[in-house]
Amino acid sequence: MRAAPPMLIPHLILRDREDRSWTFRLLDRLASPDLGNAERDAVAGSLTCLDDPRATAPLLGLLEDRDRPEPVREAAGAVLRGSGNPPPGATLRAWWSDGDAVLRRHALLSMGRAEADLLEPVLASPTQPLHLEAIVTAELGFDEARFQAARIAALDHAEPRVRRAAAEALVWNPPFAAEEALLRRAADADTGVAIAAVKTLEHYPTRRVMAGLAALVNEPRAAVAAEAVEALETLRHRALTALIHAPSTERAALCAWMDPVWSILELTSDDLVPSPASPRSRPSQPEGRLPAADLLALFDDRDGLWADKKARVFALDPRAFSAADRALLTPQLAGHVDPWVRERSAHWLAAWDDAAALLALARRDEAFTVRKAAVYGLGLVPFTPAVAAFAWDHLQAPGTTSVHAGETLRAYVAHATIDEATPRLLDLAQHDARETVRAQAVTELCALEQTSALARLLPLLEEPPAVSWAVHLALLDAVIRLDLPLPALESLRCVDNLDVQRALAPFDPDAP
C-alpha cells in the first residue's frame, strides 16, 4: 500500500499554542488508512492536546466504524480517552457487550469504579486477553484494598508488558504490600520492567527501598542504573527535607531511624543546616476584569489559540465582575459547549457563592472534569443545607472515589451540622472501603474538634493498614493537634516508612 503523502504539521507549535484551527486537518489526517504508526501517534497526540470538543463526534465515528482499519480506530479511541471525560456508563456497558474487539478494549480502558463489576473479573484473570488493559484502568479510582491484590500479583506475570503496566500502576496511593514485589521487579531481566519498577519505588520512602536502589546504582544496564540514581536522589531529598524541617527535639529520633541508610543517602551534618531562603516572588495578582461581552466573544471563537484564551481567563479576577455581568456570564459559561470553559466556570461560581449553579453542574453535567470541579467549588460556598444532602448522596455513588471522594466529603462537612456529621464521619473512618474517604473523615473530625469520636479511632493505630499509611498519619496528626491521650505506638515504631516515623517523632520517649 502506498504511503500517504507527507503533510507538514508543526506538532510542537500547535500543541504549545493549542491552535484549534488545525483540528479538522488533523482529523482528516488521522482517518487516513495508510499513515505510518509514528505519524498516526503524532497526530493523535496533537488532537489530544487540542482537546477540541468539535472533534468528539468525528472521533466517535472513526471509533465505531468497523470498516475502518483497526489502527485508525484505536488511535481515535486513545484521543477520546485523553479528554478525561469518559462516556456514560450505559454506553460503556453497551460497547463491552458488543462483539467488536476495538470497542471492548476502548470500553475497558474508559471504565471507572462504577463499572467495577465488569472490570474486576478481567483484573483477576491473568490469562484474560485484556488483563493488561484492566491493570492500566485500575491505576486511578480503584483505591480499595480488594483491587490491590491482582495488581500486585501482576508484577510476577509471565509477560513483561503486563509486569511493566503493573509497576507503573502502583504509583498513586501506593500500597505498602507492593514493596517487596516492586523490589524484585527492579532487577527484572526486562529493562523496561526494571525501569518502571524503579520509578515507582521512589514513592516508597522506606529504608529497605533505599538500600535496594543503592544496590542498583552499579547495575550493568546503564538505563536502569541511571534511573536508580535519580530515584535515590528523590528519596534523599525527601529524607533531608524531613530532617531540616523537624524541630530540634524531634530530629534525633529521625536521625536514629535513618542511621542504617545514612551513608547510602550520603547525608552529613552540614546537610541539616537549611540553605538561606531565596526571596519569594510575589504571586501574580489577577489583572482584574474583562467586559463580559468580550469574554463571551473570546470563547465564541471556536478556532484560534486556546492557550492564549486560557491564559487571559486565568488572569481575570472573577470577583471584579458586577452582579449584572455575573447574571449574563453564569448561564453562558456554565452551559458552554467546551468542558474546559464549564470547568473553569465552576471556579468562578464558587467565587461568586453561587451554590445553585454549582449544584446544577455537579448533578447534571456530562463531563466528569466539570462535575468534579463543581463539587470542589461546593465546599467553598457559604453554608447551604441542600449541598450537604447532595454531597452525602454523591459520596455513596460507586463512581465517587480517590481525590474526588475526599473533596465530596469536605463539601458535605462544610454544609452539614456537627451533630449530623460527627457520627457519619466516625462510621466512615471505621468502615469505608475507600482509603481516601477514611483518612479524610479523620481529618474532618479533627477540624471539628470531635475528640470523643477520635478517641474511639485510636486503636486503629495498632492495626496494619488496609492499603497505605494514610489513616494512621491522619490519626497521629489529630493526636498532636487536639492533645488527645497518647495512644499505644509500639507497633508503629517498628514500621519501615519515613512518613510514619516523621509523624511519630513528636512522641519520642527519649526526647527532652
Residue pairs with C-beta under 8 A, 6 or more apart in sequence:
1 33
1 34
2 34
3 34
3 35
3 36
4 29
4 32
4 34
4 35
4 39
7 25
7 29
9 22
9 25
9 26
9 29
9 42
9 43
9 46
11 42
11 45
11 46
13 19
14 22
14 46
14 49
14 50
15 45
15 46
15 49
15 50
16 307
17 305
17 306
17 307
17 308
18 49
18 50
18 51
18 305
18 306
18 307
18 310
19 50
19 304
19 305
19 306
20 50
20 52
20 54
20 302
20 303
20 304
20 306
21 303
21 304
22 46
22 50
23 47
23 50
23 52
23 54
23 55
23 303
24 54
26 43
26 46
26 47
26 50
27 47
27 55
27 58
27 59
29 35
29 39
29 43
30 40
30 43
30 44
30 47
30 62
30 72
30 75
30 76
30 79
31 62
31 68
31 72
32 72
33 68
33 69
33 72
35 43
35 71
37 71
40 71
40 72
40 75
41 75
43 75
44 75
44 76
44 78
44 79
47 55
47 59
47 79
48 78
48 79
48 82
48 83
50 306
51 82
51 83
51 340
52 302
53 337
53 338
53 339
54 302
55 79
56 80
56 83
59 76
59 77
59 79
59 80
60 76
60 80
62 68
62 72
62 73
62 75
62 76
63 73
63 76
63 77
63 80
63 102
63 103
63 106
64 103
65 73
66 100
70 102
73 102
74 102
74 105
74 106
77 102
77 105
77 106
77 109
80 106
80 110
81 106
81 109
81 110
83 339
84 368
84 369
85 339
85 366
85 367
85 368
85 369
85 370
86 92
86 110
86 111
86 112
86 368
87 110
88 366
89 112
89 114
89 115
89 399
92 107
92 110
92 111
92 115
92 118
93 107
93 115
93 118
95 103
95 104
95 106
95 107
96 103
96 104
96 107
96 108
96 115
96 118
98 104
104 130
105 130
105 133
108 118
108 119
108 122
108 130
108 133
108 134
108 137
109 133
109 136
109 137
110 137
111 118
111 119
111 137
112 141
112 368
112 399
112 401
113 141
113 142
113 398
113 399
113 400
113 401
114 397
114 398
114 399
116 142
116 147
116 398
119 134
119 137
119 138
119 142
120 147
121 128
122 128
122 130
122 131
122 133
122 134
123 131
123 134
123 135
123 138
123 147
123 150
123 151
124 150
125 131
126 153
126 154
126 157
126 162
128 134
131 154
131 157
131 162
132 159
132 161
132 162
132 165
135 150
135 151
135 154
135 162
135 165
135 166
135 169
136 165
136 169
138 147
138 150
138 151
138 169
139 168
139 169
139 171
139 172
140 172
140 402
141 399
141 401
141 402
142 401
143 172
143 173
143 401
143 402
143 434
143 435
143 436
143 467
144 433
144 434
144 435
144 467
145 175
145 433
145 435
145 466
145 467
146 433
148 175
148 177
148 178
148 467
151 166
151 169
151 170
151 178
152 166
152 170
152 175
152 177
152 178
152 181
154 162
154 163
154 165
154 166
155 163
155 166
155 167
155 170
155 178
155 181
155 182
155 184
155 185
155 197
156 163
156 181
156 184
157 163
157 166
160 188
160 190
160 192
160 193
163 185
163 188
163 190
163 193
164 190
164 192
164 193
164 196
167 182
167 185
167 193
167 196
167 197
167 199
167 200
168 196
168 199
168 200
170 178
170 182
170 200
171 199
171 200
171 203
172 402
173 402
173 435
173 436
173 467
173 468
173 470
174 200
174 203
174 204
174 468
175 467
175 468
176 204
176 465
176 467
176 468
176 469
176 497
177 467
179 201
179 204
179 206
179 208
179 209
182 197
182 200
182 201
182 204
183 197
183 201
183 208
183 209
183 212
185 193
185 194
185 196
185 197
186 194
186 197
186 198
186 201
186 212
186 213
186 216
186 224
186 228
187 194
187 216
188 194
188 197
191 221
191 223
191 224
194 221
194 224
194 227
195 223
195 224
195 227
198 213
198 216
198 224
198 227
198 228
198 231
199 227
199 231
201 209
201 212
201 213
201 231
202 213
202 230
202 231
202 232
202 234
202 235
205 235
205 238
205 239
205 497
205 498
205 499
206 496
206 497
206 498
207 257
207 258
207 260
207 261
207 496
208 496
209 235
210 232
210 235
210 261
210 264
210 265
211 260
211 261
211 264
213 228
213 231
213 232
213 235
214 228
214 232
214 261
214 264
216 224
216 225
216 228
217 225
217 228
217 229
217 232
218 225
219 225
219 228
232 264
232 265
235 265
236 265
236 266
236 267
238 498
239 258
239 261
239 265
239 267
239 498
240 265
240 267
240 271
240 272
242 254
242 498
242 502
243 251
243 254
243 255
243 258
243 267
243 271
243 272
244 272
244 274
246 254
246 502
246 505
249 508
249 511
249 512
250 505
250 506
250 508
250 511
251 272
251 505
252 508
252 510
252 511
253 501
253 504
253 505
253 508
253 510
253 511
254 501
254 502
254 505
255 262
257 498
257 501
258 265
258 267
284 315
285 317
286 315
286 316
286 317
286 320
287 315
287 316
287 317
288 316
288 317
288 320
289 316
289 317
289 320
289 321
289 325
290 298
290 312
290 316
292 321
292 325
292 328
292 329
295 313
295 316
295 329
296 328
296 329
296 332
298 309
298 312
298 313
299 309
299 333
299 336
299 338
299 341
310 340
313 344
318 347
318 348
318 351
318 352
319 351
319 352
321 329
321 352
326 352
326 354
329 345
329 348
330 345
330 349
330 352
330 354
330 357
333 341
333 342
333 344
333 345
333 348
334 342
334 345
334 346
334 349
334 357
334 360
334 361
335 342
336 342
336 345
339 365
339 367
339 369
339 370
340 369
342 361
342 365
342 367
342 370
343 367
343 369
343 370
343 373
344 373
345 361
346 358
346 361
346 370
346 373
346 374
346 376
346 377
347 373
347 377
349 357
349 358
349 361
349 374
349 377
350 358
350 376
350 377
350 378
350 380
350 381
353 381
353 382
354 381
355 378
355 381
355 382
355 384
355 386
355 387
358 374
358 377
358 378
358 381
359 374
359 378
359 386
359 387
359 390
361 370
361 371
361 373
361 374
362 371
362 374
362 375
362 378
362 390
362 394
363 390
365 371
365 374
372 404
372 407
375 391
375 394
375 404
375 407
375 408
375 411
376 407
376 411
378 387
378 390
378 391
378 411
378 414
378 415
379 407
379 410
379 411
379 414
380 414
381 387
383 414
383 415
384 415
385 415
385 416
386 415
387 411
387 412
387 414
387 415
388 412
388 415
388 416
388 420
391 408
391 409
391 411
391 412
391 415
392 412
392 416
392 424
394 400
394 408
395 405
395 408
395 409
395 412
395 437
400 408
401 434
401 436
402 434
402 436
403 436
405 434
405 436
405 437
405 440
406 436
406 437
406 439
406 440
409 428
409 437
409 440
409 441
409 444
410 440
410 444
412 421
413 421
413 425
413 444
413 447
413 448
416 424
418 448
418 450
421 444
421 448
422 445
422 448
422 450
422 453
423 453
425 441
425 444
425 445
425 448
425 450
425 453
426 441
426 445
426 450
426 453
426 456
426 457
428 437
428 438
428 441
429 438
429 441
429 442
429 445
429 457
429 460
429 471
430 457
430 460
432 438
432 441
433 466
435 466
435 467
435 468
435 470
435 471
436 470
438 466
438 470
438 471
439 470
439 471
439 473
439 474
440 474
442 454
442 457
442 471
442 474
442 475
442 478
443 474
443 477
443 478
445 453
445 454
445 457
445 478
446 454
446 474
446 477
446 478
446 481
446 482
449 482
451 482
451 484
454 475
454 478
454 479
454 482
454 484
455 484
455 485
457 475
458 475
458 479
458 484
458 485
458 487
459 487
460 471
460 472
460 475
461 472
461 475
461 476
461 487
461 488
461 489
461 491
461 492
462 487
462 488
462 490
462 491
462 492
465 471
465 472
469 495
469 497
469 499
469 500
472 492
472 500
472 503
473 499
473 500
473 503
475 487
476 503
476 504
476 507
477 503
478 484
479 486
479 487
480 506
486 507
489 504
489 507
492 500
492 504
493 504
495 501
